[in-house]
């Protein structure tokens, strides 16, 4: 199975019944930061994303549009990938669950679980939520009046709904399906949680799942009868594999489960599944039990991130991003208006990845202007402008100048160790806060202390030393923000000829404390009429709205 030098990370796969919103993008960016960081650390990293296509919602949406399901999901997959590429999500693979490789792997897996004696067929009556594609219990159902339900008949009579889809009443479904005997895995799951406390992250999610499993698990319906869109059950061709038993398997079918043993052994088990907190129980109870039944290793960790909420303009109440509520913000709208880097910076700095975050256009603009335009972008512009103005872009003799004066009061090696730990444990907001408060502030304080714009009038050599230090600050910042803001980081690194000493693709956090020997520094950033182009023009929402 997977070696210590590999890192396999996945996100949840998405329903393609509509385009992704910013809450979905929050998850993908968080996983991308981790994948980029692990690559920087020298690990053979494999980053998987995809779409969950074998669903009733997909076939219904295709029917509404008057097209067959396959061309519909193919078109939606292309649209999803366009959004992820615009956000610089560095996925290595994008699996569509309608693909042949997924179908073959699913049929092999369900057969293995059936042969292990963990699947049987029985009649079933239950409350079904089409939004979740999941059966709900009467206790889970909610009503506008706050009524508590005891039976499924009570739920139907009162028009009870799923808590995640309040506009869609639950339906009673009666049919004969195959069931996975999840109830028999209680003790094995609890033993795994005890032996591997890192399996469920963050800690708050772990407590939820442990309590859920301790209270007892119900067997899970894993097939539906009478559907033509989906994967047929190999031992009963009249049934199709139910969405969760199908969808979860994308994590292994993408690696070649059943047809590419070498690739599967190389990367499995997954190092981290990155998912939303609303599907934690499927990934931390159902999924490991499925793998136990099939005799496969369990993933090393599941990280459940929070939701992104949007403040209702009228009431001021925070609401979860939801298609049914109608408060969706599409990533491409923000990218076109404010750049992908602004998007990534806001969500990674302002929304704790292990908890919930909030989005509003006003807060976005404030964060962008303060953190990017006035701070990060300003440091870049000032450093290059002064180097151009005072030395015509060439710092001759810089290789003999000490470039560490700017960080004299900063314990950079200690900070880098802390940042490694923070980024590796998904504490992105804290990591970015420390980069801004400690590294960027150190560089800005150095400018204020040395005042090179005044020093240039009396002491050119001392001014050159200051600018060599500021160039070094740009290099350090570039490396530290590389997982978060990949485009900006590369622009910073390419501002001077650092690449002649060390290629950008090769830099890691370890390279922040010592710059490899190289030629004297000179400005290599693109200039317009000899001047620096601002990286982050300030946002004026009022002007933007009136344009």
C-alpha positions as CSV (number, residue, x, y, z in Angstrom):
1,X,0.0,0.0,0.0
2,X,1.0,3.7,-0.1
3,X,4.5,4.6,0.8
4,X,5.7,7.3,3.2
5,X,6.9,9.4,0.3
6,X,3.3,9.6,-1.2
7,X,0.4,11.8,-0.2
8,X,-3.1,11.1,-1.6
9,X,-5.7,13.7,-0.9
10,X,-9.3,13.9,-2.1
11,X,-12.3,16.2,-1.9
12,X,-16.0,15.2,-1.9
13,X,-17.4,14.7,-5.3
14,X,-20.1,17.1,-6.3
15,X,-23.6,16.7,-7.7
16,X,-23.6,18.3,-11.2
17,X,-27.3,19.3,-11.2
18,X,-26.1,22.9,-11.1
19,X,-22.8,24.8,-11.2
20,X,-20.6,25.0,-8.1
21,X,-21.0,27.9,-5.6
22,X,-18.4,29.5,-3.3
23,X,-19.1,27.1,-0.5
24,X,-18.1,24.2,-2.7
25,X,-15.1,26.2,-3.9
26,X,-14.0,26.7,-0.2
27,X,-13.5,23.0,0.1
28,X,-11.5,22.7,-3.1
29,X,-9.2,25.6,-2.3
30,X,-8.5,24.1,1.2
31,X,-7.6,20.8,-0.3
32,X,-5.5,22.5,-3.0
33,X,-3.5,24.4,-0.4
34,X,-2.7,21.1,1.3
35,X,-1.8,19.4,-2.0
36,X,0.5,22.2,-3.0
37,X,2.2,22.3,0.4
38,X,2.8,18.5,0.3
39,X,4.3,18.8,-3.2
40,X,6.6,21.6,-1.8
41,X,7.6,19.2,0.9
42,X,8.8,16.7,-1.7
43,X,6.0,14.2,-1.5
44,X,4.7,12.3,-4.5
45,X,1.2,13.9,-4.2
46,X,-2.0,12.8,-5.9
47,X,-5.0,15.1,-5.7
48,X,-8.4,13.7,-6.7
49,X,-11.6,15.5,-7.4
50,X,-14.7,14.6,-9.4
51,X,-18.5,14.7,-9.9
52,X,-21.1,12.4,-8.5
53,X,-23.2,11.6,-11.5
54,X,-25.2,8.4,-10.9
55,X,-28.0,10.1,-9.1
56,X,-31.7,10.6,-9.5
57,X,-31.2,14.4,-9.4
58,X,-28.9,14.2,-12.4
59,X,-31.2,12.1,-14.5
60,X,-34.2,14.4,-13.6
61,X,-32.2,17.6,-14.5
62,X,-31.1,16.1,-17.8
63,X,-34.7,15.2,-18.6
64,X,-35.8,18.7,-17.8
65,X,-33.3,20.0,-20.3
66,X,-34.4,17.4,-22.9
67,X,-31.0,15.7,-23.1
68,X,-29.7,12.3,-22.3
69,X,-27.8,12.0,-18.9
70,X,-24.4,11.2,-20.3
71,X,-23.9,14.3,-22.5
72,X,-25.4,16.3,-19.7
73,X,-22.9,15.1,-17.1
74,X,-20.0,15.4,-19.6
75,X,-20.9,19.1,-20.2
76,X,-21.3,19.8,-16.5
77,X,-17.9,18.1,-15.8
78,X,-16.3,20.5,-18.3
79,X,-18.0,23.5,-16.6
80,X,-16.9,22.4,-13.2
81,X,-13.3,21.9,-14.4
82,X,-13.4,25.3,-15.9
83,X,-14.2,26.8,-12.5
84,X,-11.6,24.8,-10.7
85,X,-8.9,25.7,-13.2
86,X,-9.8,29.4,-12.9
87,X,-9.2,29.1,-9.2
88,X,-5.8,27.3,-9.9
89,X,-7.0,24.1,-8.2
90,X,-4.1,21.7,-9.0
91,X,-6.1,18.4,-9.2
92,X,-4.2,15.4,-10.7
93,X,-7.4,13.5,-11.6
94,X,-11.1,14.4,-12.0
95,X,-13.3,11.3,-11.9
96,X,-16.8,11.2,-13.3
97,X,-18.7,8.4,-11.7
98,X,-20.3,7.6,-15.1
99,X,-16.9,6.5,-16.4
100,X,-16.2,2.9,-17.2
101,X,-13.3,2.7,-14.7
102,X,-15.7,3.6,-11.9
103,X,-18.5,1.2,-13.0
104,X,-16.1,-1.7,-13.1
105,X,-14.5,-1.0,-9.8
106,X,-17.9,-0.5,-8.1
107,X,-19.2,-3.8,-9.4
108,X,-16.1,-5.6,-8.2
109,X,-16.3,-4.0,-4.7
110,X,-19.9,-4.7,-4.1
111,X,-19.4,-8.3,-5.1
112,X,-16.6,-8.6,-2.6
113,X,-18.8,-7.2,0.2
114,X,-21.6,-9.5,-0.9
115,X,-19.3,-12.5,-0.8
116,X,-18.1,-11.5,2.7
117,X,-21.7,-11.9,3.8
118,X,-22.3,-8.2,4.7
119,X,-25.1,-7.6,2.2
120,X,-28.7,-9.0,2.1
121,X,-32.0,-8.3,0.4
122,X,-35.1,-7.2,2.3
123,X,-38.2,-5.1,1.8
124,X,-38.0,-1.5,3.1
125,X,-40.2,1.4,3.8
126,X,-38.6,4.8,4.6
127,X,-38.6,8.5,4.2
128,X,-36.5,9.6,1.2
129,X,-34.9,12.9,0.6
130,X,-34.2,13.5,-3.1
131,X,-32.0,16.4,-2.3
132,X,-29.6,14.3,-0.2
133,X,-30.4,11.1,-2.1
134,X,-30.7,9.5,1.3
135,X,-33.3,7.8,3.6
136,X,-34.1,9.8,6.7
137,X,-35.6,8.7,10.0
138,X,-38.7,10.3,11.5
139,X,-36.6,11.8,14.2
140,X,-34.4,13.6,11.6
141,X,-37.4,15.2,9.9
142,X,-38.3,18.8,10.7
143,X,-41.5,20.9,10.4
144,X,-42.0,24.7,10.4
145,X,-43.9,24.4,13.7
146,X,-41.1,22.6,15.4
147,X,-43.2,19.4,15.7
148,X,-41.3,16.3,16.7
149,X,-42.2,13.2,14.7
150,X,-42.3,9.6,15.9
151,X,-43.5,7.8,12.8
152,X,-42.9,8.2,9.1
153,X,-46.7,8.5,8.6
154,X,-46.6,11.5,11.0
155,X,-43.9,13.1,8.8
156,X,-45.8,12.6,5.6
157,X,-49.1,13.9,7.1
158,X,-47.5,17.1,8.3
159,X,-45.3,17.7,5.3
160,X,-42.1,17.2,7.2
161,X,-38.8,18.0,5.4
162,X,-35.2,17.1,5.5
163,X,-33.2,19.6,7.6
164,X,-30.8,20.2,4.7
165,X,-33.6,20.8,2.1
166,X,-36.5,22.6,3.9
167,X,-38.4,23.3,0.7
168,X,-38.8,19.6,-0.3
169,X,-41.1,17.3,1.7
170,X,-39.9,13.9,2.4
171,X,-41.5,11.0,0.5
172,X,-42.4,7.5,1.8
173,X,-40.7,5.0,-0.4
174,X,-41.5,1.3,-0.3
175,X,-39.4,-1.2,-2.2
176,X,-37.2,-4.3,-1.9
177,X,-33.5,-3.3,-1.8
178,X,-30.1,-4.7,-0.9
179,X,-28.8,-3.6,2.5
180,X,-25.3,-3.3,3.9
181,X,-25.1,-4.6,7.4
182,X,-23.6,-1.5,8.9
183,X,-25.1,-2.3,12.4
184,X,-22.6,-5.2,12.8
185,X,-19.5,-2.9,12.5
186,X,-20.2,-0.8,15.7
187,X,-17.4,-2.3,17.9
188,X,-14.8,-2.5,15.1
189,X,-15.4,1.2,14.2
190,X,-15.1,2.3,17.9
191,X,-11.9,0.3,18.2
192,X,-10.5,2.0,15.2
193,X,-11.4,5.5,16.5
194,X,-9.7,4.6,19.8
195,X,-6.6,3.3,18.1
196,X,-6.4,6.1,15.6
197,X,-7.6,9.4,17.2
198,X,-6.3,11.3,14.2
199,X,-8.8,9.5,11.9
200,X,-11.5,12.1,12.4
201,X,-10.6,15.8,12.3
202,X,-11.1,18.3,13.8
203,X,-11.8,17.0,17.3
204,X,-15.3,18.3,17.4
205,X,-16.3,16.1,14.5
206,X,-14.7,13.1,16.1
207,X,-16.8,13.5,19.2
208,X,-20.0,13.6,17.1
209,X,-19.2,10.4,15.2
210,X,-18.1,8.5,18.3
211,X,-21.4,9.4,20.0
212,X,-23.3,8.5,16.9
213,X,-21.7,5.0,16.6
214,X,-22.0,4.3,20.3
215,X,-25.7,5.0,20.1
216,X,-26.1,2.2,17.5
217,X,-26.0,2.0,13.7
218,X,-28.7,1.0,11.3
219,X,-28.2,-1.1,8.2
220,X,-28.0,1.0,5.1
221,X,-30.0,0.6,1.8
222,X,-27.4,0.4,-1.0
223,X,-29.5,-0.2,-4.1
224,X,-32.6,1.0,-5.8
225,X,-34.9,-0.9,-8.2
226,X,-36.2,0.3,-11.5
227,X,-33.6,2.9,-12.5
228,X,-31.8,2.8,-15.8
229,X,-29.2,5.5,-15.1
230,X,-26.5,4.2,-12.8
231,X,-24.4,1.1,-12.0
232,X,-26.2,-2.3,-12.0
233,X,-25.6,-4.7,-9.1
234,X,-23.6,-7.6,-10.5
235,X,-25.6,-10.3,-8.6
236,X,-29.0,-8.7,-9.4
237,X,-29.2,-6.7,-12.7
238,X,-32.6,-5.3,-11.8
239,X,-31.1,-3.2,-9.1
240,X,-28.7,-0.2,-9.4
241,X,-26.1,0.7,-6.7
242,X,-27.4,3.4,-4.4
243,X,-25.7,6.7,-4.5
244,X,-23.5,6.6,-1.3
245,X,-22.3,3.1,-1.8
246,X,-21.4,4.1,-5.4
247,X,-20.1,7.6,-4.7
248,X,-17.7,6.8,-1.9
249,X,-16.0,4.3,-4.1
250,X,-14.6,7.0,-6.4
251,X,-11.7,7.3,-4.0
252,X,-10.4,3.9,-5.0
253,X,-11.8,3.5,-8.5
254,X,-9.8,6.6,-9.5
255,X,-6.6,4.9,-8.3
256,X,-7.3,1.8,-10.5
257,X,-9.0,-0.5,-7.9
258,X,-9.6,-3.7,-9.9
259,X,-7.6,-2.8,-13.0
260,X,-4.4,-0.9,-12.0
261,X,-3.0,-2.7,-8.9
262,X,0.4,-0.9,-9.1
263,X,-1.2,2.6,-8.9
264,X,-3.6,1.5,-6.2
265,X,-0.9,0.1,-4.0
266,X,1.2,3.2,-4.6
267,X,-1.3,5.7,-3.3
268,X,-3.9,3.9,-1.2
269,X,-4.8,4.4,1.7
270,X,-5.7,8.0,1.3
271,X,-3.8,10.4,3.6
272,X,-6.8,12.8,3.9
273,X,-10.4,12.9,2.7
274,X,-11.4,16.6,2.7
275,X,-15.2,16.8,3.0
276,X,-18.1,19.0,4.3
277,X,-19.2,18.5,7.9
278,X,-22.7,17.4,6.7
279,X,-21.4,14.2,5.2
280,X,-19.0,13.3,8.0
281,X,-21.0,10.2,9.1
282,X,-20.9,8.7,5.7
283,X,-17.1,9.1,5.5
284,X,-16.3,8.1,9.1
285,X,-18.8,5.3,9.7
286,X,-20.2,3.9,6.5
287,X,-17.0,4.2,4.4
288,X,-14.6,2.6,6.8
289,X,-17.1,-0.2,7.5
290,X,-17.4,-0.8,3.7
291,X,-13.6,-1.0,3.5
292,X,-13.4,-3.3,6.5
293,X,-15.9,-5.7,4.8
294,X,-13.9,-5.7,1.5
295,X,-10.6,-6.3,3.4
296,X,-9.0,-3.0,2.3
297,X,-7.0,-0.5,4.5
298,X,-8.8,2.5,5.9
299,X,-7.9,6.1,5.0
300,X,-5.6,7.7,7.5
301,X,-7.7,10.8,8.1
302,X,-11.0,12.5,7.3
303,X,-11.0,16.3,7.7
304,X,-14.5,17.8,7.9
305,X,-14.5,21.5,7.1
306,X,-17.3,23.9,8.0
307,X,-19.8,25.8,5.9
308,X,-19.7,29.2,4.4
309,X,-22.6,31.4,5.4
310,X,-23.9,34.5,3.7
311,X,-25.6,37.3,5.6
312,X,-29.2,37.9,4.4
313,X,-29.3,41.6,3.3
314,X,-32.8,42.2,4.7
315,X,-32.7,40.3,8.1
316,X,-28.9,40.3,8.8
317,X,-29.2,36.5,9.6
318,X,-26.4,34.2,8.5
319,X,-27.6,31.5,6.1
320,X,-25.9,28.5,4.6
321,X,-25.2,28.8,0.9
322,X,-28.1,26.8,-0.7
323,X,-29.6,26.5,-4.1
324,X,-33.0,26.1,-2.5
325,X,-32.7,29.3,-0.5
326,X,-31.4,31.2,-3.6
327,X,-28.4,32.9,-1.9
328,X,-25.8,31.3,-4.1
329,X,-22.7,33.3,-5.2
330,X,-20.9,31.7,-8.2
331,X,-17.1,31.6,-8.0
332,X,-16.7,32.8,-11.6
333,X,-18.5,36.0,-10.7
334,X,-16.0,36.8,-8.0
335,X,-13.0,35.7,-10.1
336,X,-14.0,38.0,-13.0
337,X,-14.5,41.0,-10.7
338,X,-11.7,40.6,-8.2
339,X,-9.3,37.8,-9.3
340,X,-8.8,34.2,-8.3
341,X,-6.0,35.3,-5.9
342,X,-8.4,37.6,-4.0
343,X,-10.9,34.7,-3.8
344,X,-8.3,32.3,-2.4
345,X,-6.9,34.8,0.0
346,X,-10.3,35.8,1.4
347,X,-11.6,32.2,2.1
348,X,-8.3,30.9,3.4
349,X,-7.6,33.9,5.7
350,X,-11.1,34.8,6.9
351,X,-12.9,31.4,7.1
352,X,-11.3,28.9,9.6
353,X,-11.1,25.7,7.6
354,X,-12.2,23.5,10.5
355,X,-15.1,25.7,11.4
356,X,-17.7,27.9,9.7
357,X,-17.0,31.1,7.7
358,X,-19.0,34.1,6.5
359,X,-19.1,35.8,3.2
360,X,-20.3,39.3,2.3
361,X,-19.2,41.5,-0.5
362,X,-18.4,44.3,2.0
363,X,-16.1,42.1,4.1
364,X,-14.5,40.6,0.9
365,X,-13.6,44.1,-0.3
366,X,-12.3,45.2,3.1
367,X,-10.1,42.1,3.4
368,X,-8.8,42.4,-0.1
369,X,-7.9,46.1,0.2
370,X,-6.3,45.7,3.6
371,X,-4.4,42.4,3.2
372,X,-3.6,42.5,-0.5
373,X,-3.7,46.0,-2.0
374,X,-2.3,47.9,1.0
375,X,0.1,45.3,2.4
376,X,1.2,42.5,0.1
377,X,0.9,44.3,-3.1
378,X,2.3,47.5,-1.7
379,X,5.5,45.8,-0.5
380,X,6.1,44.4,-4.0
381,X,5.4,47.8,-5.7
382,X,7.6,49.8,-3.3
383,X,10.6,47.4,-3.5
384,X,10.6,47.3,-7.3
385,X,9.9,51.0,-7.8
386,X,12.8,52.0,-5.5
387,X,15.2,49.5,-7.2
388,X,14.3,50.9,-10.6
389,X,14.4,54.5,-9.5
390,X,17.7,54.4,-7.6
391,X,19.7,51.6,-9.3
392,X,18.0,51.2,-12.7
393,X,16.9,47.8,-11.7
394,X,20.3,46.3,-11.0
395,X,21.8,45.7,-7.5
396,X,25.4,45.2,-8.4
397,X,27.5,43.5,-5.7
398,X,24.4,42.2,-3.9
399,X,25.8,38.7,-3.6
400,X,28.3,40.1,-1.0
401,X,25.6,42.0,1.0
402,X,24.0,40.4,4.1
403,X,20.3,39.9,3.2
404,X,19.0,39.1,6.7
405,X,19.0,42.5,8.4
406,X,15.2,43.0,7.6
407,X,14.4,40.0,9.8
408,X,16.8,40.7,12.6
409,X,14.0,40.6,15.2
410,X,12.2,37.7,13.5
411,X,12.9,34.1,14.4
412,X,12.4,32.9,10.9
413,X,13.5,29.3,11.4
414,X,11.1,28.9,14.3
415,X,8.3,30.6,12.4
416,X,8.8,28.3,9.4
417,X,8.6,25.2,11.7
418,X,5.4,26.5,13.2
419,X,4.0,27.3,9.7
420,X,4.7,23.7,8.5
421,X,2.7,22.4,11.4
422,X,-0.1,24.9,10.9
423,X,-0.5,24.3,7.2
424,X,-0.1,20.5,7.6
425,X,-3.0,20.5,10.1
426,X,-5.3,22.7,7.9
427,X,-5.0,25.7,10.2
428,X,-4.8,28.0,7.2
429,X,-6.2,31.2,8.7
430,X,-3.7,31.1,11.6
431,X,-0.8,30.4,9.2
432,X,-1.7,33.4,7.0
433,X,-2.2,35.6,9.9
434,X,1.3,34.8,11.2
435,X,2.8,35.4,7.7
436,X,1.1,38.8,7.5
437,X,1.7,39.9,11.1
438,X,5.3,38.6,11.4
439,X,6.9,38.4,8.0
440,X,5.2,41.2,6.1
441,X,5.2,43.5,9.1
442,X,8.9,42.8,9.6
443,X,9.6,43.9,6.1
444,X,7.3,47.0,6.4
445,X,8.9,48.0,9.7
446,X,12.3,47.6,8.1
447,X,11.3,50.1,5.4
448,X,10.1,52.6,8.0
449,X,13.2,52.2,10.1
450,X,15.7,52.6,7.2
451,X,13.7,55.0,5.0
452,X,15.5,54.2,1.8
453,X,13.5,56.9,0.0
454,X,15.5,59.4,2.1
455,X,18.7,57.4,2.4
456,X,19.1,57.3,-1.3
457,X,19.9,61.0,-1.3
458,X,22.9,60.6,1.0
459,X,24.2,57.0,1.0
460,X,23.6,54.9,-2.2
461,X,25.5,51.9,-0.9
462,X,23.4,51.8,2.3
463,X,20.3,52.2,0.2
464,X,21.4,49.2,-2.0
465,X,21.8,47.1,1.1
466,X,18.3,48.0,2.2
467,X,16.9,47.0,-1.2
468,X,18.8,43.7,-1.3
469,X,17.1,43.0,2.0
470,X,13.7,43.9,0.7
471,X,14.3,41.7,-2.4
472,X,15.1,38.9,0.0
473,X,11.9,39.6,1.9
474,X,9.9,39.2,-1.3
475,X,11.6,35.8,-1.9
476,X,10.8,34.6,1.6
477,X,7.2,35.8,1.3
478,X,6.9,34.1,-2.2
479,X,7.8,30.8,-0.7
480,X,5.6,31.0,2.3
481,X,2.5,32.0,0.4
482,X,3.1,29.6,-2.5
483,X,0.4,27.0,-1.4
484,X,-2.1,29.8,-0.8
485,X,-1.6,32.3,-3.6
486,X,0.3,30.4,-6.3
487,X,0.1,33.1,-9.0
488,X,1.1,35.9,-6.7
489,X,3.9,33.8,-5.2
490,X,5.4,33.2,-8.6
491,X,5.1,36.8,-9.5
492,X,7.0,37.7,-6.3
493,X,9.7,35.1,-7.0
494,X,10.1,36.3,-10.6
495,X,10.4,40.0,-9.5
496,X,14.1,39.4,-9.3
497,X,16.4,36.8,-10.9
498,X,16.1,34.3,-8.0
499,X,15.3,31.6,-10.5
500,X,18.8,31.7,-11.8
501,X,20.0,30.3,-8.5
502,X,17.0,28.0,-7.8
503,X,14.1,27.1,-10.0
504,X,10.7,28.1,-8.7
505,X,9.2,24.6,-8.9
506,X,12.0,23.3,-6.6
507,X,11.6,25.7,-3.7
508,X,10.2,24.5,-0.4
509,X,9.6,26.0,3.1
510,X,13.2,24.9,4.0
511,X,14.6,27.4,1.5
512,X,13.2,30.4,3.2
513,X,16.1,30.7,5.7
514,X,18.9,30.6,3.2
515,X,19.1,31.8,-0.4
516,X,21.3,29.7,-2.6
517,X,24.3,31.5,-4.1
518,X,23.6,33.2,-7.4
519,X,24.4,36.2,-9.5
520,X,23.8,39.7,-8.4
521,X,20.2,40.7,-8.2
522,X,18.4,42.5,-10.9
523,X,14.7,43.3,-11.5
524,X,13.2,40.7,-13.9
525,X,9.5,41.7,-13.3
526,X,7.5,42.9,-16.3
527,X,7.3,46.7,-16.3
528,X,5.2,49.1,-18.3
529,X,7.2,52.2,-19.4
530,X,9.7,51.3,-16.7
531,X,7.1,51.3,-14.0
532,X,5.6,48.5,-11.8
533,X,2.0,47.5,-12.5
534,X,-0.1,47.2,-9.3
535,X,-0.8,43.6,-8.4
536,X,-4.0,44.3,-6.5
537,X,-5.9,47.4,-7.6
538,X,-8.2,48.5,-4.8
539,X,-11.8,47.5,-4.8
540,X,-14.4,50.2,-4.8
541,X,-17.8,48.4,-4.5
542,X,-19.8,51.5,-5.1
543,X,-17.9,52.3,-8.3
544,X,-18.1,48.7,-9.3
545,X,-21.9,48.6,-8.8
546,X,-22.5,51.7,-10.8
547,X,-20.3,50.6,-13.7
